[in-house]
Amino acid sequence: MKKFFKNTLIVAGVALAAHFGVKAYKRINGVIKLSKSLGDFLNNVYGVKPKISINSGINTINANNIKVEFPQEILINTLILKLLSVSILMIFILNSLKPKSILKSNL
């Protein structure tokens, strides 16, 4: 009977580790896709490639910091830029990452 519980505990531990491994893989893969596609999309829309910084902590479950920096001329000329960028990020977060992710805008 002890052997059965020991084997069950080992299988449960491996399944738990695999579950968290898959979650981490999906999170990292989503951040990589976002970092590749967001810069190109905004370059196509505005003609200027922005500086993008995406930080996703491994030890913090729901923390993603996404920072998009444009030249000052672009920010002065268009107010729609902020709304469009935030809406694109929100759509991406809702589709790819956890819905509990927090989006902070510093524009």
N, C-alpha and C positions, 0 to 999 in steps of 0.2 A: 504494500500500500504506500510506503514511503517513496518507493521508486516512481510510482505513478504521479504522486504530487510533485516530486522533484522534476520529472520530465514535463509535466504541465506548466510548472513555473518557468522552466527554461524556454519552452515554446512561447509562452505569453511574453516573456522578456524580449525574445527575438522579434515577435510580432510588433511589440511596442516600439522597439528600435527602428524597425523597418517603416512603421507608420510615420514617425518623426523624420526619418530620412527622406521619405517621399515628400512630406510637407516642406522640408528645407529645400529640396531640389526644385519643386514647383515655384517656391518663392524666389530663389536665385535665378531661375530660368526666366521668370516674369520680369524681374528687374533688368536682366540683360536685354531682353526683347525691347523693353521700354527705352533703355538708353540708346539702342541702335535706331529705333524708328522715330522717336520724338524729335531728335535733332534734324534728321532728314526732312521730316514733315514740316517743321517750322521753317527750315531753309527754303523749301518749295513755296510756302505761303508768303513769307516776308522777304525772301531774297538775302537774308543774313543768317548765317549759322550761329545760333546762340551757344553760350557756354552752359553746359548741363552738368550738374553734380547730383548724383543719386547715392544716398547713403542708406543702407539697410543693415541694421544691427542683427547679429546672430543671437546674442543673448537677450535682446528685447524682442518680444514676440510680435507686437503690432506697430513698430516704429519704422516708418519710411520717411526720409527727408528728401524731397525733390526740389532742387533749386535751379531755376532757369534764368540766366542773365543775358540781357540784350544790351546793345549800345544805347546810350542816352537819347540819341536822335530818334530811334525807333519808339522808345517809350514815350517821348513827348508827342510824337505825331499820331499815335494811335492809342486809344483807350480800349479798343476791342481786343487788343493783344492779351491782356490779362484775363478777360472773360473767356476767350477762346482757349487759351492754354489751360486754365483751370477746368474747363468743361472737358477737354481732351483727357486730362489726367484723371478726372473723376470717372469718365467712361472706362478708361483703361483699368482703374482700380476696381471698379465694380465687376468688370469682366474677367480680370486675370488674378488679382490679388485678393486678399481677405476684405470683405466689406467693412471690417472694423478698422481698416487702415486710416490713419489721420493725415489729412492734407493741409499743410501750412503754406500760405502764400506770402512771400516777402516783397512782392512787387509794389 
